[in-house]
Amino acid sequence: MQLESNQLSQHEKEEIDKEILKFPIKQSACLEALMIVQHGRGYVSDGMLKVVAEYLEMSATELDSIATFYNLIYRKPVGKNVIRICDSVSCWIMGYDKLCAKVCSDVGANLGETSKDGLFTVLPTQCLGTCDHAPAMLVGENLHRDLTVDNVTGVLDSYRGEGQ
Amino acid sequence: MEKPLTHHIDSNKGPLTIAEWEAIGGYRSLRTAFQSAPKDIIKMISDSGLMGRGGAGFNTGFKMGAVPQGENAPKTKYLICNADEMEPGTFKDRWLLEGAPHQLIEGMIVAAHAISATCAYIFLRGEYKVAQRALENAVKEAYEKGYLGKNILGTDYSLEFHVHMSAGRYICGEETALINALEGRRAIPRAKPPFPQTSGLWGKPTLVQNVETLSNLSHIVNNGPAWFKSLGLANDAGTKLFGVSGKVKTPGAFELPMGTPVREIFEKYGGGMRDGLKFKAFLPGGASTDFLLESHLDLPMEYTSFAKAGTRMGTGQMIVLDDQTCPVGMILNLEKFFKQESCGFCTPCRDGLSWTARTLDAIECGKGEMRDIEILQRHARLLGPGNTFCALAPGAASPLATGLRIFADEFEEHIREKRCRYENLHR
């Protein structure tokens, strides 16, 4: 089903309404609402930001100040798989620099960029809370740990196959 | 050795179901808690000596006691579990969230009842998806069993309970920023006072506690304060989830008695340094603690002993620096983190951390000047306690100030030689 770029689908509205019930005021569900929109559309466009703000009876400017605050809300299109490499201290000690360079060269994109084939976006992230298995990275929701420049290529390849 | 928090967790098996949790005495503490006056439960927690496990080490019972009680207190009150674990080098709450969600929920019901909260939220890190699934399922089970919702265990006490997923910002771990985030505002810290206990979430009395802190409560209620105190080896009570990361032989998290010597955690549990590497220094509990040296390895790992030694234990999850990793590079990494995570609200933090990271980067890349050291020392002082709106910048100043002192020779060498001699090892 094609999602319209300037309105919430019935499904999105229902999902957001469920979240609103968790709070005494509508605005408090704004992060959940942004996540719901992003889940179906990959990112939060300017148009959708305005629509969500209107739905939650808040200003688009305030909603944007929240959307841009968080690492997990994408205000620009991202690739099919978002790779988030932990660059915090334990992973850094355990070889983040080399790992990051290897990932970037394997997917053909620098940090903050999306590969030409649209398969991967590479981003840094803060401590993933798995420091005893450093270095680590997330691909989408999946956590990959104990990475090396040798085993990371295999991990990335597993996202290239059919159906991914 | 007793491990009340983790002995029942089997990381290969997934979380305990509600039936499994009940089979080992789970939810038993609610009957005691509900039959006691709230103030008696708070006194019990105070007497146990439980200190906040998020890193600040504040007395939990004391914090609970600051929530207004009685007929004149607002009817709506909130309990929030801070599960936004993001302190670099810290990986303890994940263990409890993924392994024993019912232990946390039970502790939260005890705390909520003791402060007469009407609604509770778990503020969970967006990246902790496994924990999210475990918690959402456990909450559903607890509702079905009547431990949550209306008239819990047939009493007149009711508690609404929700899991909120955050979206990745370190500052959300600061309790007033967390409250703004949960209200659907930009997550910048609030002025204190008023403290959240009197005016927090949507202006109502609110208690915010860490995952590990809350996970202890059912055990304290079941076994009593004297038992909890007896678990500690030195001054502080209970067990603590300690951890070791860096280039050690067996990095990991371990539940051990509070007051276990740092050396024992590092050598016996962490396995000591990998072959061919030498220990150089460590951060005892996350990025916002001081660099400490070999002489500190004989300290008991606990809040009180660390405070007496003029430093802080933080989260108790140590990060070890070896002799083949650049200390300047490590400090640069830490300060870049704080620069990135500054909420940008107050000027010393927003501009000072940025300047600090840029100066460190210049030194690490061989473009530093001798006067940069003085500039960094000044920043370490001006970003310290009392000069910024919240504790983020003072946290950043801890490893910076101590690192400049301990590694003074290495800083000077970088500037003099115009290069980092560890360069090929990392870049």
Interface residues (C-beta under 8 A of the other chain):
Chain A: K22 F23 P24 I25 Q27 S28 A29 C30 L31 E32 L34 M35 L56 M58 E62 S65 I66 F69 Y70 N71 L72 I73 R84 D87 S88 V89 S90 W92 I93 M94 G95 D97 K98 T125 Q126 C127 L128 G129 T130 C131 D132 H133 A134 L138 E141 L143
Chain B: E85 M86 E87 P88 G89 T90 F91 D93 R94 R125 G126 E127 Y128 K129 V130 H162 H164 M165 S166 A167 G168 R169 Y170 A181 L182 E183 G184 R185 R186 A187 W202 G243 V244 S245 G246 K247 P251 G252 A253 L283 A287 Q317 I319 L321 D322 T325 G329 M330 N333 L334 K336 F337 Q340 E341 C343 H426 R427
